[in-house]
Amino acid sequence: MLIVDVQKPVARVTLDRPDTHNAFNDELIPLVTDAFKELGSVMTSVSLFSAEAESRFAPAPISTG
């Protein structure tokens, strides 16, 4: 679902949910948030955010309440 690869000074966070077009959901959002929080404590100069599959990102469903 989420791949974090640190090769100092570069960190890459990759979404790996091609079956859902890398859509964000309630499970993925905290994983991404936590990954970047952890990277904040690691000495990296560049953080890349990418995705596997042909369609890169799909928006999460929006709840209107």
HTML snippet that shows the backbone in 3Dmol.js (N, CA, C, O; Angstrom):
<script src="https://3Dmol.org/build/3Dmol-min.js"></script>
<div id="view" style="width:600px;height:400px;position:relative"></div>
<script>
const pdb = `
ATOM      1  N   MET A   1       0.813  -1.191   0.000  1.00  0.00           N
ATOM      2  CA  MET A   1       0.000   0.000   0.000  1.00  0.00           C
ATOM      3  C   MET A   1       0.860   1.259   0.000  1.00  0.00           C
ATOM      4  O   MET A   1       0.554   2.205  -0.726  1.00  0.00           O
ATOM      5  N   LEU A   2       1.930   1.296   0.797  1.00  0.00           N
ATOM      6  CA  LEU A   2       2.803   2.456   0.878  1.00  0.00           C
ATOM      7  C   LEU A   2       4.238   1.961   1.009  1.00  0.00           C
ATOM      8  O   LEU A   2       4.546   1.130   1.863  1.00  0.00           O
ATOM      9  N   ILE A   3       5.095   2.473   0.166  1.00  0.00           N
ATOM     10  CA  ILE A   3       6.508   2.090   0.182  1.00  0.00           C
ATOM     11  C   ILE A   3       7.318   3.323   0.545  1.00  0.00           C
ATOM     12  O   ILE A   3       7.186   4.364  -0.099  1.00  0.00           O
ATOM     13  N   VAL A   4       8.155   3.215   1.568  1.00  0.00           N
ATOM     14  CA  VAL A   4       9.035   4.312   1.967  1.00  0.00           C
ATOM     15  C   VAL A   4      10.463   3.830   1.781  1.00  0.00           C
ATOM     16  O   VAL A   4      10.872   2.820   2.354  1.00  0.00           O
ATOM     17  N   ASP A   5      11.214   4.562   0.975  1.00  0.00           N
ATOM     18  CA  ASP A   5      12.604   4.213   0.681  1.00  0.00           C
ATOM     19  C   ASP A   5      13.474   5.426   0.967  1.00  0.00           C
ATOM     20  O   ASP A   5      13.297   6.475   0.348  1.00  0.00           O
ATOM     21  N   VAL A   6      14.404   5.296   1.889  1.00  0.00           N
ATOM     22  CA  VAL A   6      15.304   6.397   2.228  1.00  0.00           C
ATOM     23  C   VAL A   6      16.705   6.049   1.752  1.00  0.00           C
ATOM     24  O   VAL A   6      17.306   5.076   2.207  1.00  0.00           O
ATOM     25  N   GLN A   7      17.206   6.841   0.845  1.00  0.00           N
ATOM     26  CA  GLN A   7      18.582   6.757   0.364  1.00  0.00           C
ATOM     27  C   GLN A   7      19.143   8.165   0.551  1.00  0.00           C
ATOM     28  O   GLN A   7      19.136   8.978  -0.372  1.00  0.00           O
ATOM     29  N   LYS A   8      19.624   8.434   1.753  1.00  0.00           N
ATOM     30  CA  LYS A   8      20.022   9.801   2.114  1.00  0.00           C
ATOM     31  C   LYS A   8      20.870  10.426   1.016  1.00  0.00           C
ATOM     32  O   LYS A   8      21.786   9.789   0.495  1.00  0.00           O
ATOM     33  N   PRO A   9      20.574  11.645   0.671  1.00  0.00           N
ATOM     34  CA  PRO A   9      19.677  12.604   1.312  1.00  0.00           C
ATOM     35  C   PRO A   9      18.263  12.615   0.721  1.00  0.00           C
ATOM     36  O   PRO A   9      17.513  13.567   0.941  1.00  0.00           O
ATOM     37  N   VAL A  10      17.889  11.566  -0.027  1.00  0.00           N
ATOM     38  CA  VAL A  10      16.584  11.543  -0.699  1.00  0.00           C
ATOM     39  C   VAL A  10      15.699  10.476  -0.067  1.00  0.00           C
ATOM     40  O   VAL A  10      16.150   9.371   0.235  1.00  0.00           O
ATOM     41  N   ALA A  11      14.429  10.828   0.125  1.00  0.00           N
ATOM     42  CA  ALA A  11      13.433   9.871   0.593  1.00  0.00           C
ATOM     43  C   ALA A  11      12.303   9.841  -0.427  1.00  0.00           C
ATOM     44  O   ALA A  11      11.875  10.882  -0.927  1.00  0.00           O
ATOM     45  N   ARG A  12      11.826   8.645  -0.726  1.00  0.00           N
ATOM     46  CA  ARG A  12      10.718   8.502  -1.671  1.00  0.00           C
ATOM     47  C   ARG A  12       9.580   7.755  -0.985  1.00  0.00           C
ATOM     48  O   ARG A  12       9.767   6.668  -0.438  1.00  0.00           O
ATOM     49  N   VAL A  13       8.401   8.361  -1.027  1.00  0.00           N
ATOM     50  CA  VAL A  13       7.185   7.744  -0.513  1.00  0.00           C
ATOM     51  C   VAL A  13       6.328   7.420  -1.736  1.00  0.00           C
ATOM     52  O   VAL A  13       5.933   8.313  -2.486  1.00  0.00           O
ATOM     53  N   THR A  14       6.049   6.132  -1.924  1.00  0.00           N
ATOM     54  CA  THR A  14       5.334   5.691  -3.121  1.00  0.00           C
ATOM     55  C   THR A  14       4.030   5.014  -2.739  1.00  0.00           C
ATOM     56  O   THR A  14       4.007   4.094  -1.922  1.00  0.00           O
ATOM     57  N   LEU A  15       2.952   5.478  -3.337  1.00  0.00           N
ATOM     58  CA  LEU A  15       1.667   4.800  -3.191  1.00  0.00           C
ATOM     59  C   LEU A  15       1.692   3.566  -4.087  1.00  0.00           C
ATOM     60  O   LEU A  15       2.107   3.651  -5.242  1.00  0.00           O
ATOM     61  N   ASP A  16       1.257   2.428  -3.571  1.00  0.00           N
ATOM     62  CA  ASP A  16       1.253   1.197  -4.353  1.00  0.00           C
ATOM     63  C   ASP A  16      -0.102   0.510  -4.232  1.00  0.00           C
ATOM     64  O   ASP A  16      -0.230  -0.565  -3.645  1.00  0.00           O
ATOM     65  N   ARG A  17      -1.111   1.168  -4.809  1.00  0.00           N
ATOM     66  CA  ARG A  17      -2.476   0.628  -4.819  1.00  0.00           C
ATOM     67  C   ARG A  17      -3.024   0.727  -6.233  1.00  0.00           C
ATOM     68  O   ARG A  17      -4.036   1.395  -6.445  1.00  0.00           O
ATOM     69  N   PRO A  18      -2.393   0.089  -7.202  1.00  0.00           N
ATOM     70  CA  PRO A  18      -2.823   0.247  -8.593  1.00  0.00           C
ATOM     71  C   PRO A  18      -4.254  -0.212  -8.849  1.00  0.00           C
ATOM     72  O   PRO A  18      -4.914   0.282  -9.763  1.00  0.00           O
ATOM     73  N   ASP A  19      -4.731  -1.151  -8.047  1.00  0.00           N
ATOM     74  CA  ASP A  19      -6.101  -1.640  -8.234  1.00  0.00           C
ATOM     75  C   ASP A  19      -7.145  -0.565  -7.918  1.00  0.00           C
ATOM     76  O   ASP A  19      -8.290  -0.665  -8.360  1.00  0.00           O
ATOM     77  N   THR A  20      -6.758   0.457  -7.160  1.00  0.00           N
ATOM     78  CA  THR A  20      -7.677   1.550  -6.821  1.00  0.00           C
ATOM     79  C   THR A  20      -7.213   2.877  -7.423  1.00  0.00           C
ATOM     80  O   THR A  20      -7.696   3.941  -7.034  1.00  0.00           O
ATOM     81  N   HIS A  21      -6.274   2.814  -8.374  1.00  0.00           N
ATOM     82  CA  HIS A  21      -5.701   4.014  -8.978  1.00  0.00           C
ATOM     83  C   HIS A  21      -5.071   4.907  -7.915  1.00  0.00           C
ATOM     84  O   HIS A  21      -5.068   6.132  -8.036  1.00  0.00           O
ATOM     85  N   ASN A  22      -4.534   4.267  -6.865  1.00  0.00           N
ATOM     86  CA  ASN A  22      -3.858   4.959  -5.772  1.00  0.00           C
ATOM     87  C   ASN A  22      -4.749   5.975  -5.064  1.00  0.00           C
ATOM     88  O   ASN A  22      -4.290   7.023  -4.609  1.00  0.00           O
ATOM     89  N   ALA A  23      -6.023   5.640  -4.985  1.00  0.00           N
ATOM     90  CA  ALA A  23      -6.965   6.530  -4.302  1.00  0.00           C
ATOM     91  C   ALA A  23      -6.661   6.583  -2.810  1.00  0.00           C
ATOM     92  O   ALA A  23      -6.319   5.577  -2.189  1.00  0.00           O
ATOM     93  N   PHE A  24      -6.794   7.763  -2.263  1.00  0.00           N
ATOM     94  CA  PHE A  24      -6.651   7.929  -0.821  1.00  0.00           C
ATOM     95  C   PHE A  24      -7.921   7.423  -0.147  1.00  0.00           C
ATOM     96  O   PHE A  24      -9.028   7.604  -0.654  1.00  0.00           O
ATOM     97  N   ASN A  25      -7.737   6.783   1.010  1.00  0.00           N
ATOM     98  CA  ASN A  25      -8.883   6.339   1.803  1.00  0.00           C
ATOM     99  C   ASN A  25      -8.534   6.496   3.272  1.00  0.00           C
ATOM    100  O   ASN A  25      -7.445   6.961   3.609  1.00  0.00           O
ATOM    101  N   ASP A  26      -9.452   6.110   4.145  1.00  0.00           N
ATOM    102  CA  ASP A  26      -9.247   6.291   5.582  1.00  0.00           C
ATOM    103  C   ASP A  26      -8.063   5.505   6.120  1.00  0.00           C
ATOM    104  O   ASP A  26      -7.506   5.862   7.158  1.00  0.00           O
ATOM    105  N   GLU A  27      -7.673   4.452   5.438  1.00  0.00           N
ATOM    106  CA  GLU A  27      -6.522   3.653   5.867  1.00  0.00           C
ATOM    107  C   GLU A  27      -5.210   4.261   5.371  1.00  0.00           C
ATOM    108  O   GLU A  27      -4.208   4.249   6.087  1.00  0.00           O
ATOM    109  N   LEU A  28      -5.215   4.786   4.164  1.00  0.00           N
ATOM    110  CA  LEU A  28      -3.988   5.301   3.556  1.00  0.00           C
ATOM    111  C   LEU A  28      -3.582   6.671   4.095  1.00  0.00           C
ATOM    112  O   LEU A  28      -2.392   6.929   4.275  1.00  0.00           O
ATOM    113  N   ILE A  29      -4.537   7.543   4.353  1.00  0.00           N
ATOM    114  CA  ILE A  29      -4.216   8.911   4.776  1.00  0.00           C
ATOM    115  C   ILE A  29      -3.333   8.940   6.025  1.00  0.00           C
ATOM    116  O   ILE A  29      -2.333   9.659   6.028  1.00  0.00           O
ATOM    117  N   PRO A  30      -3.656   8.188   7.092  1.00  0.00           N
ATOM    118  CA  PRO A  30      -2.759   8.219   8.251  1.00  0.00           C
ATOM    119  C   PRO A  30      -1.391   7.596   7.968  1.00  0.00           C
ATOM    120  O   PRO A  30      -0.395   8.000   8.569  1.00  0.00           O
ATOM    121  N   LEU A  31      -1.330   6.616   7.059  1.00  0.00           N
ATOM    122  CA  LEU A  31      -0.033   6.028   6.710  1.00  0.00           C
ATOM    123  C   LEU A  31       0.871   7.056   6.039  1.00  0.00           C
ATOM    124  O   LEU A  31       2.058   7.145   6.351  1.00  0.00           O
ATOM    125  N   VAL A  32       0.304   7.834   5.114  1.00  0.00           N
ATOM    126  CA  VAL A  32       1.073   8.866   4.431  1.00  0.00           C
ATOM    127  C   VAL A  32       1.493   9.944   5.429  1.00  0.00           C
ATOM    128  O   VAL A  32       2.645  10.381   5.429  1.00  0.00           O
ATOM    129  N   THR A  33       0.565  10.368   6.270  1.00  0.00           N
ATOM    130  CA  THR A  33       0.867  11.384   7.282  1.00  0.00           C
ATOM    131  C   THR A  33       1.995  10.924   8.195  1.00  0.00           C
ATOM    132  O   THR A  33       2.947  11.668   8.433  1.00  0.00           O
ATOM    133  N   ASP A  34       1.893   9.711   8.701  1.00  0.00           N
ATOM    134  CA  ASP A  34       2.922   9.175   9.591  1.00  0.00           C
ATOM    135  C   ASP A  34       4.269   9.039   8.889  1.00  0.00           C
ATOM    136  O   ASP A  34       5.313   9.307   9.483  1.00  0.00           O
ATOM    137  N   ALA A  35       4.245   8.625   7.632  1.00  0.00           N
ATOM    138  CA  ALA A  35       5.499   8.474   6.881  1.00  0.00           C
ATOM    139  C   ALA A  35       6.231   9.808   6.788  1.00  0.00           C
ATOM    140  O   ALA A  35       7.440   9.864   7.012  1.00  0.00           O
ATOM    141  N   PHE A  36       5.514  10.880   6.461  1.00  0.00           N
ATOM    142  CA  PHE A  36       6.171  12.181   6.347  1.00  0.00           C
ATOM    143  C   PHE A  36       6.574  12.735   7.708  1.00  0.00           C
ATOM    144  O   PHE A  36       7.568  13.454   7.805  1.00  0.00           O
ATOM    145  N   LYS A  37       5.835  12.421   8.749  1.00  0.00           N
ATOM    146  CA  LYS A  37       6.256  12.817  10.098  1.00  0.00           C
ATOM    147  C   LYS A  37       7.565  12.140  10.458  1.00  0.00           C
ATOM    148  O   LYS A  37       8.470  12.776  10.998  1.00  0.00           O
ATOM    149  N   GLU A  38       7.669  10.840  10.159  1.00  0.00           N
ATOM    150  CA  GLU A  38       8.903  10.109  10.439  1.00  0.00           C
ATOM    151  C   GLU A  38      10.063  10.642   9.604  1.00  0.00           C
ATOM    152  O   GLU A  38      11.189  10.746  10.089  1.00  0.00           O
ATOM    153  N   LEU A  39       9.787  10.975   8.365  1.00  0.00           N
ATOM    154  CA  LEU A  39      10.847  11.531   7.518  1.00  0.00           C
ATOM    155  C   LEU A  39      11.326  12.870   8.038  1.00  0.00           C
ATOM    156  O   LEU A  39      12.466  13.262   7.786  1.00  0.00           O
ATOM    157  N   GLY A  40      10.475  13.576   8.757  1.00  0.00           N
ATOM    158  CA  GLY A  40      10.879  14.843   9.356  1.00  0.00           C
ATOM    159  C   GLY A  40      11.963  14.660  10.398  1.00  0.00           C
ATOM    160  O   GLY A  40      12.733  15.583  10.663  1.00  0.00           O
ATOM    161  N   SER A  41      12.032  13.470  10.996  1.00  0.00           N
ATOM    162  CA  SER A  41      13.063  13.205  11.994  1.00  0.00           C
ATOM    163  C   SER A  41      14.318  12.586  11.397  1.00  0.00           C
ATOM    164  O   SER A  41      15.326  12.427  12.085  1.00  0.00           O
ATOM    165  N   VAL A  42      14.253  12.239  10.118  1.00  0.00           N
ATOM    166  CA  VAL A  42      15.406  11.661   9.413  1.00  0.00           C
ATOM    167  C   VAL A  42      16.039  12.777   8.592  1.00  0.00           C
ATOM    168  O   VAL A  42      15.331  13.582   7.986  1.00  0.00           O
ATOM    169  N   MET A  43      17.335  12.828   8.569  1.00  0.00           N
ATOM    170  CA  MET A  43      18.009  13.897   7.840  1.00  0.00           C
ATOM    171  C   MET A  43      17.944  13.635   6.331  1.00  0.00           C
ATOM    172  O   MET A  43      18.801  12.949   5.773  1.00  0.00           O
ATOM    173  N   THR A  44      16.927  14.185   5.688  1.00  0.00           N
ATOM    174  CA  THR A  44      16.810  14.096   4.233  1.00  0.00           C
ATOM    175  C   THR A  44      16.691  15.503   3.672  1.00  0.00           C
ATOM    176  O   THR A  44      16.123  16.393   4.305  1.00  0.00           O
ATOM    177  N   SER A  45      17.229  15.691   2.489  1.00  0.00           N
ATOM    178  CA  SER A  45      17.146  16.992   1.825  1.00  0.00           C
ATOM    179  C   SER A  45      15.964  17.062   0.871  1.00  0.00           C
ATOM    180  O   SER A  45      15.416  18.136   0.627  1.00  0.00           O
ATOM    181  N   VAL A  46      15.574  15.904   0.329  1.00  0.00           N
ATOM    182  CA  VAL A  46      14.517  15.856  -0.673  1.00  0.00           C
ATOM    183  C   VAL A  46      13.564  14.719  -0.314  1.00  0.00           C
ATOM    184  O   VAL A  46      14.001  13.610  -0.009  1.00  0.00           O
ATOM    185  N   SER A  47      12.265  14.998  -0.349  1.00  0.00           N
ATOM    186  CA  SER A  47      11.256  13.962  -0.180  1.00  0.00           C
ATOM    187  C   SER A  47      10.398  13.941  -1.436  1.00  0.00           C
ATOM    188  O   SER A  47       9.831  14.961  -1.827  1.00  0.00           O
ATOM    189  N   LEU A  48      10.308  12.783  -2.061  1.00  0.00           N
ATOM    190  CA  LEU A  48       9.518  12.617  -3.277  1.00  0.00           C
ATOM    191  C   LEU A  48       8.261  11.830  -2.953  1.00  0.00           C
ATOM    192  O   LEU A  48       8.293  10.875  -2.178  1.00  0.00           O
ATOM    193  N   PHE A  49       7.165  12.238  -3.548  1.00  0.00           N
ATOM    194  CA  PHE A  49       5.896  11.548  -3.360  1.00  0.00           C
ATOM    195  C   PHE A  49       5.461  11.072  -4.734  1.00  0.00           C
ATOM    196  O   PHE A  49       5.249  11.883  -5.635  1.00  0.00           O
ATOM    197  N   SER A  50       5.326   9.764  -4.901  1.00  0.00           N
ATOM    198  CA  SER A  50       4.997   9.219  -6.216  1.00  0.00           C
ATOM    199  C   SER A  50       4.011   8.073  -6.062  1.00  0.00           C
ATOM    200  O   SER A  50       3.591   7.729  -4.957  1.00  0.00           O
ATOM    201  N   ALA A  51       3.651   7.489  -7.208  1.00  0.00           N
ATOM    202  CA  ALA A  51       2.700   6.386  -7.190  1.00  0.00           C
ATOM    203  C   ALA A  51       3.021   5.405  -8.297  1.00  0.00           C
ATOM    204  O   ALA A  51       3.539   5.772  -9.352  1.00  0.00           O
ATOM    205  N   GLU A  52       2.700   4.146  -8.032  1.00  0.00           N
ATOM    206  CA  GLU A  52       2.805   3.098  -9.033  1.00  0.00           C
ATOM    207  C   GLU A  52       1.526   3.107  -9.867  1.00  0.00           C
ATOM    208  O   GLU A  52       0.505   3.635  -9.425  1.00  0.00           O
ATOM    209  N   ALA A  53       1.570   2.543 -11.037  1.00  0.00           N
ATOM    210  CA  ALA A  53       0.419   2.370 -11.936  1.00  0.00           C
ATOM    211  C   ALA A  53       0.319   3.519 -12.921  1.00  0.00           C
ATOM    212  O   ALA A  53       0.965   4.556 -12.768  1.00  0.00           O
ATOM    213  N   GLU A  54      -0.502   3.310 -13.929  1.00  0.00           N
ATOM    214  CA  GLU A  54      -0.638   4.316 -14.977  1.00  0.00           C
ATOM    215  C   GLU A  54      -1.406   5.544 -14.508  1.00  0.00           C
ATOM    216  O   GLU A  54      -1.026   6.666 -14.842  1.00  0.00           O
ATOM    217  N   SER A  55      -2.467   5.359 -13.747  1.00  0.00           N
ATOM    218  CA  SER A  55      -3.151   6.520 -13.200  1.00  0.00           C
ATOM    219  C   SER A  55      -2.532   6.797 -11.841  1.00  0.00           C
ATOM    220  O   SER A  55      -2.548   5.946 -10.952  1.00  0.00           O
ATOM    221  N   ARG A  56      -2.000   7.964 -11.693  1.00  0.00           N
ATOM    222  CA  ARG A  56      -1.166   8.262 -10.541  1.00  0.00           C
ATOM    223  C   ARG A  56      -1.917   8.446  -9.230  1.00  0.00           C
ATOM    224  O   ARG A  56      -1.586   7.796  -8.238  1.00  0.00           O
ATOM    225  N   PHE A  57      -2.903   9.301  -9.204  1.00  0.00           N
ATOM    226  CA  PHE A  57      -3.643   9.551  -7.968  1.00  0.00           C
ATOM    227  C   PHE A  57      -5.115   9.725  -8.302  1.00  0.00           C
ATOM    228  O   PHE A  57      -5.473  10.305  -9.327  1.00  0.00           O
ATOM    229  N   ALA A  58      -5.938   9.226  -7.440  1.00  0.00           N
ATOM    230  CA  ALA A  58      -7.380   9.478  -7.552  1.00  0.00           C
ATOM    231  C   ALA A  58      -7.796  10.151  -6.248  1.00  0.00           C
ATOM    232  O   ALA A  58      -7.319   9.774  -5.178  1.00  0.00           O
ATOM    233  N   PRO A  59      -8.659  11.119  -6.324  1.00  0.00           N
ATOM    234  CA  PRO A  59      -9.057  11.798  -5.095  1.00  0.00           C
ATOM    235  C   PRO A  59      -9.859  10.870  -4.196  1.00  0.00           C
ATOM    236  O   PRO A  59     -10.512   9.932  -4.652  1.00  0.00           O
ATOM    237  N   ALA A  60      -9.790  11.157  -2.938  1.00  0.00           N
ATOM    238  CA  ALA A  60     -10.588  10.403  -1.965  1.00  0.00           C
ATOM    239  C   ALA A  60     -12.038  10.853  -2.087  1.00  0.00           C
ATOM    240  O   ALA A  60     -12.304  11.986  -2.489  1.00  0.00           O
ATOM    241  N   PRO A  61     -12.964   9.987  -1.746  1.00  0.00           N
ATOM    242  CA  PRO A  61     -14.363  10.416  -1.730  1.00  0.00           C
ATOM    243  C   PRO A  61     -14.532  11.589  -0.771  1.00  0.00           C
ATOM    244  O   PRO A  61     -13.942  11.604   0.310  1.00  0.00           O
ATOM    245  N   ILE A  62     -15.320  12.548  -1.161  1.00  0.00           N
ATOM    246  CA  ILE A  62     -15.554  13.721  -0.329  1.00  0.00           C
ATOM    247  C   ILE A  62     -16.903  13.572   0.349  1.00  0.00           C
ATOM    248  O   ILE A  62     -17.928  13.386  -0.307  1.00  0.00           O
ATOM    249  N   SER A  63     -16.888  13.654   1.649  1.00  0.00           N
ATOM    250  CA  SER A  63     -18.133  13.570   2.414  1.00  0.00           C
ATOM    251  C   SER A  63     -18.649  14.980   2.660  1.00  0.00           C
ATOM    252  O   SER A  63     -17.900  15.852   3.101  1.00  0.00           O
ATOM    253  N   THR A  64     -19.900  15.200   2.381  1.00  0.00           N
ATOM    254  CA  THR A  64     -20.488  16.512   2.625  1.00  0.00           C
ATOM    255  C   THR A  64     -21.200  16.573   3.958  1.00  0.00           C
ATOM    256  O   THR A  64     -21.891  17.545   4.264  1.00  0.00           O
ATOM    257  N   GLY A  65     -21.027  15.520   4.756  1.00  0.00           N
ATOM    258  CA  GLY A  65     -21.584  15.549   6.102  1.00  0.00           C
ATOM    259  C   GLY A  65     -22.818  14.795   6.189  1.00  0.00           C
ATOM    260  O   GLY A  65     -23.420  14.718   7.259  1.00  0.00           O
TER     261      GLY A  65
END
`;
const viewer = $3Dmol.createViewer("view");
viewer.addModel(pdb, "pdb");
viewer.setStyle({}, {cartoon: {color: "spectrum"}});
viewer.zoomTo();
viewer.render();
</script>
